């Protein structure tokens, strides 16, 4: 609200990084300084706005390449006896 942006527009990664950077200071700060530190963190978070990316779609694809050998669907002991796994 301080920067005039909604929480949906703020970058989650920037907020996470800012809180990690200020973690030690926040843990060691006294009550009077915490408010100042939180204002600084809010300013940093407000500067990083997520861009509008219309039409963005993630591709649906398998990550692993098909292998020339069949998958092992049985225990190794059973597979040694089955012809499917014999070459």
C-alpha positions in Angstrom: 0.0 0.0 0.0 2.9 2.3 0.8 4.2 2.2 -2.8 0.7 2.1 -4.4 0.8 -1.5 -5.7 -1.2 -4.5 -4.8 0.4 -7.6 -3.2 -0.2 -9.5 -6.5 2.1 -7.0 -8.3 4.9 -7.4 -5.9 7.7 -9.8 -6.6 7.6 -12.8 -4.2 11.3 -13.5 -4.9 12.3 -9.9 -4.1 10.3 -10.0 -0.9 11.9 -13.3 0.1 15.4 -12.0 -0.7 14.8 -8.7 1.2 13.6 -10.6 4.3 16.6 -12.9 4.2 19.0 -10.0 3.8 17.4 -8.2 6.9 16.9 -11.4 9.0 19.9 -10.8 11.3 19.1 -7.1 11.8 15.4 -7.9 12.5 16.4 -10.6 15.1 18.8 -8.2 16.9 16.8 -5.0 16.6 15.0 -3.3 19.5 11.4 -2.3 19.4 12.0 1.2 18.1 14.3 0.1 15.2 12.0 -2.7 14.0 9.4 -0.3 12.6 12.2 1.6 10.6 13.6 -1.7 9.3 10.1 -2.9 8.2 9.6 0.4 6.3 12.9 0.0 4.5 12.0 -3.6 3.6 8.5 -2.5 2.4 10.3 0.1 0.1 12.6 -2.5 -1.3 9.7 -4.9 -2.0 7.7 -2.1 -3.6 10.4 -1.3 -6.1 10.3 -4.8 -7.6 7.1 -5.2 -9.6 6.2 -8.3 -11.5 5.6 -7.5 -15.2 2.4 -8.3 -17.1 2.9 -11.3 -19.2 -0.3 -12.0 -21.2 -0.7 -15.2 -23.0 2.2 -16.9 -21.2 1.7 -20.6 -21.2 4.0 -23.3 -19.9 4.6 -26.2 -22.3 3.4 -29.6 -21.3 6.1 -32.1 -22.2 7.9 -35.0 -20.8 11.3 -34.1 -19.4 12.9 -37.4 -19.9 13.9 -38.7 -23.3 12.7 -42.1 -24.3 15.2 -44.8 -23.8 15.9 -47.6 -26.3 15.4 -50.2 -23.5 12.0 -51.0 -21.9 11.3 -50.0 -18.4 11.7 -52.5 -15.7 8.1 -53.3 -14.6 8.9 -56.3 -12.5 11.5 -57.3 -9.9 14.9 -58.1 -11.3 14.4 -61.8 -10.3 11.2 -62.0 -12.3 12.7 -60.0 -15.2 15.5 -62.4 -15.7 12.9 -65.1 -16.5 10.7 -63.0 -18.8 11.3 -62.9 -22.5 10.4 -59.2 -22.7 13.7 -58.2 -21.1 15.9 -60.7 -22.9 17.9 -59.4 -25.9 
